[in-house]
Amino acid sequence: MSSMTFGALRQANDTRQMEWPGNEKADIAFRTIEVAGEFGEVSEAVKKHLRAERGIKGSTASMEDVADEMADAIISLDLLASEMGIDLGAAVARKFNRTSVKYDLKTRLPETV
């Protein structure tokens, strides 16, 4: 399991965005469209991966391609969360735990205060 945290991602994203040319023009609307596009690319990569596994003619994608698209999706989602002042790690833990409570499941994530 990776030791990367949402906090480390946010810090790196915030730092890199200060270097990114034109970032000052990226508002909530832009970030939302970016997230939708990146998650669409995840779907496309999974489809191409399944095509390869099933022997269907057409372009294909490796598991590494799928992982890269998933990473882009999470990075862009964190950028949107940052723009909106949302702590993505805390939001994920809170929602995960609410779902566990709703369905009477024992597994919980630690929630930060």
N, C-alpha and C positions, 0 to 999 in steps of 0.2 A: 504494500500500500504506500502511496506517495505521501510525503511529509509536507507538500505544498498546502497552504491554507488560503481561505478566502481573503484573510487579512494581508497575506504576502502578495496575492494577486492584485488586490486593490492598491497597495503601495506601489508595486511595479507599474500598474496601469496608469496611476496618477503621475508618476515620474515620467514615464514614456510619453504621455500625452502632452506634457510641457515641451517636449522636443518635436512633436509631430507637426509638420507644416500645415497650417489651416485648421488646426484643432479648435481654435476659438470660434469657428463657425459651426461646430457640431453641437446642436442643441438636442432637446429631448425628442423632437420629431425625427431628426436625423438618426439618432441612436436607436429609436424604435424600429425604423425601417431597416437599419443595419442588422438588428437582432433577428427580424423576420427573414431577411435574406440569408443570414448565416445558418439559421435552423432549417431553412429550405435546402441549403447545401448539404446539411447532414442527411436529410431524407434522400437526396439525389445520390450521395455517396453510398448509403446503405442499399439503395436500389441497384446500383452498379456492382456492389459487392455480391449481392444475391444473384445477380445476372451471371457473375463469374462462377459462383458456387453451383449454380443450376445448369450451366452450360448453355445459356441463352445468348444468341448472337447480339453483339453490340459492344459499346465501350464498357470497360470494367473498372473497378476500384479495389485496392487492397485494404486490409484491415488498418494499415498505417494511414491510408487516405481517409478512412472513416474517422479514425482517432484525431487526425489533424482538423477535420471539419468540426468535430465535437469540441475540440479545444478552442477553435475560432468562435464557436457559438457561446461558450462560457465566457470567454474574454469580452465579447461584445455585450453580453448580458450584464457583466460586471460594470462595463463602461456606462450602460444605461442606468444601472442602480446607483452608481456614483453621481451621475448627473441629477438624479432624483433624490439624493440624500438617503438612500436605503442601504443598510448594512446587510448585504446579501447572505453572509454566513448566519447572522442572527435570524433573518427571515426564513432561511431554509430549516434551521433547527426548530424554530417555533412551529412552522407548518408541518414538518415531519412529526413532531410530538403531538400536535393536535390530531393528526390522522391516526396515530397510534392509539390515542385516548378514544377517539370516535369508534374504532373497531376493536377496542379492548385488547390491544397488542402490547407486549411488555417492552419492546425495543424503543429506546429513546436516545436522542442526541443531547449532549450537554448544551445548555443555553447560557450564553454569556450575559452578564449583567451590565 
